[in-house]
Amino acid sequence: MLSIVIPAFNEERYIGACLDSIASQTVKPLEVIVVDNNSTDRTVEIASQYPSVIILREKRQHQAFAQATGFKAAKGDILGRIDADSILPSDWTEKIVDVFEA
């Protein structure tokens, strides 16, 4: 139901904690899409350690392009777009879904 899209450019310091916060959600999202926007650090390597994460690549440099690539690929009815340095409360997904279901 909920797809989470994360544009990422050189986010190795943050992406792991962000993905950990998503992994600990009380209601799991349908999918988590990390869109690598030409990172030159370990962003993709770190994101690849999460089996449920889909990694896409966008060569056009700008978060708007990366975001659009993620949105286009997303299969959920609800699209959640967060930054790679976001730490979500454990009930974030649950609350988002509840709001849309109401």
C-alpha positions in Angstrom: 0.0 0.0 0.0 2.8 2.5 0.9 5.9 2.9 -1.1 8.8 4.9 0.4 11.1 6.7 -2.0 14.5 7.9 -0.9 16.6 10.0 -3.3 20.2 9.6 -2.3 23.5 11.3 -3.2 26.6 10.5 -1.1 24.5 9.6 2.0 26.8 6.9 3.5 26.7 8.6 6.9 22.9 8.5 7.1 21.3 5.9 4.9 21.9 3.0 7.3 20.1 4.6 10.2 17.3 5.7 7.9 16.8 2.2 6.6 17.1 0.7 10.1 14.2 3.0 11.1 12.1 1.8 8.2 12.9 -1.9 9.0 11.6 -1.4 12.6 8.2 -0.1 11.5 5.1 -1.6 13.2 3.5 -1.8 9.8 5.9 -2.6 7.0 5.7 -0.5 3.8 5.0 -2.3 0.6 8.4 -1.3 -0.7 11.4 0.9 0.0 13.1 2.4 -3.1 16.5 4.1 -2.8 17.3 6.1 -5.9 21.1 6.5 -6.2 21.8 9.9 -7.8 25.5 9.3 -8.8 26.9 8.7 -5.4 30.7 8.3 -5.2 30.7 7.0 -1.6 29.4 3.8 0.0 25.7 4.8 -0.2 24.7 1.9 -2.6 26.9 -0.6 -0.8 25.2 0.2 2.5 21.6 0.2 1.0 22.4 -3.1 -0.7 22.8 -4.8 2.7 19.0 -4.4 3.2 17.4 -7.3 1.3 14.0 -5.6 1.1 15.3 -2.4 -0.4 15.0 -1.7 -4.2 17.9 0.3 -5.5 17.5 2.3 -8.7 19.9 4.6 -10.4 19.3 8.0 -11.8 22.1 9.6 -13.8 20.6 13.0 -14.2 22.0 15.0 -11.3 19.3 16.5 -9.0 17.0 15.2 -6.3 14.0 16.1 -8.5 15.1 13.6 -11.1 15.9 10.9 -8.5 12.5 11.5 -6.9 10.7 11.3 -10.2 12.5 8.0 -11.0 11.4 6.6 -7.6 7.8 7.7 -8.0 7.6 6.3 -11.5 8.8 2.9 -10.3 6.7 2.8 -7.1 3.8 0.3 -7.0 2.1 1.6 -3.8 -1.2 3.5 -3.7 0.5 5.9 -1.3 3.9 7.4 -2.0 6.0 8.6 0.9 9.1 10.6 0.0 11.7 11.0 2.7 15.3 12.2 2.8 18.2 9.8 3.4 18.9 11.4 6.8 15.4 10.8 8.1 14.8 8.7 11.1 11.2 7.6 11.2 9.3 6.9 14.5 8.4 3.2 14.6 4.7 3.9 14.0 5.2 6.3 11.1 4.1 3.9 8.3 1.1 2.8 10.4 0.0 6.4 11.0 0.4 7.3 7.3 -1.7 4.3 6.2 -4.3 5.0 8.9 -4.7 8.6 7.7 -5.3 7.5 4.1 -7.6 4.8 5.1 -9.8 7.2 7.1 
